[in-house]
């Protein structure tokens, strides 16, 4: 567990070199505004930035090149608990688009792509018959300009000229054989952004999915707390991988994982091959068929930085390098409850 080592130093290393697994467009080159002129979601009426959550750990990222997920034959530890049959949830892709007339972008152009899924509000002591449902995903997919620490590459600096007024988002159903979008579900603002975690929550109306004539009904999942996760536990990660950025092709992908380690804010799991671009925002399901979190990114540590640490830290950091990272359900559920209360009060 993280408590056995210096958490401050580990967070500094891990958060500085974790890779985002969404696909941001590199087709534009817009000069970056100064920070004083960049609109952020906290000052815009179309997005709620919550500030009363007690979580304080934030994962930082840099972007990397897309690679298609292809499982390898690597063997896993004999300690693993074999997975029972895990249901495959019906998820959707999430794409963000932008306009910037001041810089000649007059039509909606793709900004970012990832995965999203739908969840119920957490169970209460007195269960209401019709609980609200929400779309959840990573905040850096809908609002990349709010995450400067995620996009340090020079080719991505233009996104910081954008603000809330420049964007829109949509959920997409993709043909299983071609990976192309065939049905769209527009997303209405506001977006609700977690104050410290890479998490966005959007109120959903299931009637919108019916009106969009989707070939399937998306799964409405129940987030469960991962009780006593153990090293070697098995499960699956679900999402979409970007296959062709130019042609906007994304294919569904399922990855087996082995639980490695974690704490209250974040869990690390190993996969046979590094998790691919596009899976950020997808659900995590354990061997008990419980939805226990949301995929956030991929640990990509610099070996030279690891070797500068003491022996205990080196061992830990080498152990989580190339792991997928996910936010646990407890953090997500607590945030959804806050959002739901906020919406009902207003």
Secondary structure as GFF3:
##gff-version 3
##sequence-region A 1 346
A	DSSP	three_ten_helix	2	4	.	.	.	ID=ss1
A	DSSP	alpha_helix	7	16	.	.	.	ID=ss2
A	DSSP	beta_strand	18	19	.	.	.	ID=ss3
A	DSSP	beta_strand	23	24	.	.	.	ID=ss4
A	DSSP	three_ten_helix	35	37	.	.	.	ID=ss5
A	DSSP	three_ten_helix	41	43	.	.	.	ID=ss6
A	DSSP	beta_strand	47	49	.	.	.	ID=ss7
A	DSSP	beta_strand	61	62	.	.	.	ID=ss8
A	DSSP	beta_strand	92	100	.	.	.	ID=ss9
A	DSSP	three_ten_helix	101	103	.	.	.	ID=ss10
A	DSSP	beta_strand	105	120	.	.	.	ID=ss11
A	DSSP	beta_strand	133	137	.	.	.	ID=ss12
A	DSSP	alpha_helix	139	142	.	.	.	ID=ss13
A	DSSP	three_ten_helix	144	146	.	.	.	ID=ss14
A	DSSP	three_ten_helix	154	161	.	.	.	ID=ss15
A	DSSP	three_ten_helix	164	166	.	.	.	ID=ss16
A	DSSP	beta_strand	167	174	.	.	.	ID=ss17
A	DSSP	beta_strand	181	186	.	.	.	ID=ss18
A	DSSP	beta_strand	191	193	.	.	.	ID=ss19
A	DSSP	beta_strand	200	204	.	.	.	ID=ss20
A	DSSP	alpha_helix	206	211	.	.	.	ID=ss21
A	DSSP	beta_strand	220	221	.	.	.	ID=ss22
A	DSSP	beta_strand	234	244	.	.	.	ID=ss23
A	DSSP	beta_strand	249	262	.	.	.	ID=ss24
A	DSSP	beta_strand	267	271	.	.	.	ID=ss25
A	DSSP	beta_strand	283	286	.	.	.	ID=ss26
A	DSSP	beta_strand	291	299	.	.	.	ID=ss27
A	DSSP	alpha_helix	303	307	.	.	.	ID=ss28
A	DSSP	alpha_helix	311	320	.	.	.	ID=ss29
A	DSSP	beta_strand	324	328	.	.	.	ID=ss30
A	DSSP	alpha_helix	329	345	.	.	.	ID=ss31
###
